[in-house]
């Protein structure tokens, strides 16, 4: 079962990455995008309509 990436997961990972880098100010959007991209890359691919038609 594929579970979509949600805002809470992104927020949690973004905060972790931000803290790990020393809490730099003014870069919240950068860390949000890093976290979102990382979570999407780690997520299993969604089934395509061709896969579900079988």
Kinemage of the C-alpha trace (Angstrom):
@kinemage 1
@onewidth
@group {chain A} dominant
@subgroup {mainchain}
@vectorlist {calphas} color= white
{ca unk a 1} P 0.000 0.000 0.000
{ca unk a 2} L 1.456 3.349 -1.048
{ca unk a 3} L 1.295 6.047 1.598
{ca unk a 4} L 1.559 9.582 0.220
{ca unk a 5} L 4.107 11.965 1.672
{ca unk a 6} L 2.294 14.365 3.969
{ca unk a 7} L 3.031 17.814 5.328
{ca unk a 8} L 3.908 16.543 8.807
{ca unk a 9} L 6.578 14.220 7.390
{ca unk a 10} L 8.063 17.064 5.357
{ca unk a 11} L 8.010 19.412 8.355
{ca unk a 12} L 9.699 16.872 10.622
{ca unk a 13} L 12.458 16.034 8.155
{ca unk a 14} L 12.989 19.695 7.212
{ca unk a 15} L 13.439 20.577 10.887
{ca unk a 16} L 15.878 17.700 11.375
{ca unk a 17} L 17.946 18.747 8.329
{ca unk a 18} L 17.884 22.396 9.432
{ca unk a 19} L 19.095 21.521 12.945
{ca unk a 20} L 21.778 19.214 11.545
{ca unk a 21} L 23.130 22.125 9.487
{ca unk a 22} L 23.362 24.434 12.510
{ca unk a 23} L 19.972 26.196 12.306
{ca unk a 24} L 20.770 28.716 9.551
{ca unk a 25} L 18.321 31.605 9.461
{ca unk a 26} L 16.216 32.568 6.452
{ca unk a 27} L 16.424 29.241 4.620
{ca unk a 28} L 13.145 27.570 5.572
{ca unk a 29} L 11.978 27.148 1.970
{ca unk a 30} L 15.277 25.522 1.013
{ca unk a 31} L 14.964 22.951 3.807
{ca unk a 32} L 11.290 22.336 3.024
{ca unk a 33} L 12.178 21.535 -0.591
{ca unk a 34} L 15.134 19.357 0.431
{ca unk a 35} L 12.917 17.356 2.769
{ca unk a 36} L 10.095 17.044 0.234
{ca unk a 37} L 12.462 15.890 -2.508
{ca unk a 38} L 14.149 13.384 -0.209
{ca unk a 39} L 10.846 11.904 0.949
{ca unk a 40} L 9.497 11.668 -2.596
{ca unk a 41} L 12.711 9.988 -3.771
{ca unk a 42} L 12.454 7.454 -0.935
{ca unk a 43} L 8.747 6.744 -1.514
{ca unk a 44} L 7.848 3.691 -3.580
{ca unk a 45} L 6.537 4.599 -7.029
{ca unk a 46} L 2.766 4.880 -7.342
{ca unk a 47} L 1.076 2.269 -9.484
{ca unk a 48} L 0.336 3.519 -12.966
{ca unk a 49} L -3.048 3.033 -14.627
{ca unk a 50} L -1.442 0.363 -16.847
{ca unk a 51} L -0.365 -1.563 -13.744
{ca unk a 52} L -3.802 -1.408 -12.182
{ca unk a 53} L -5.524 -2.527 -15.392
{ca unk a 54} L -3.779 -5.931 -15.272
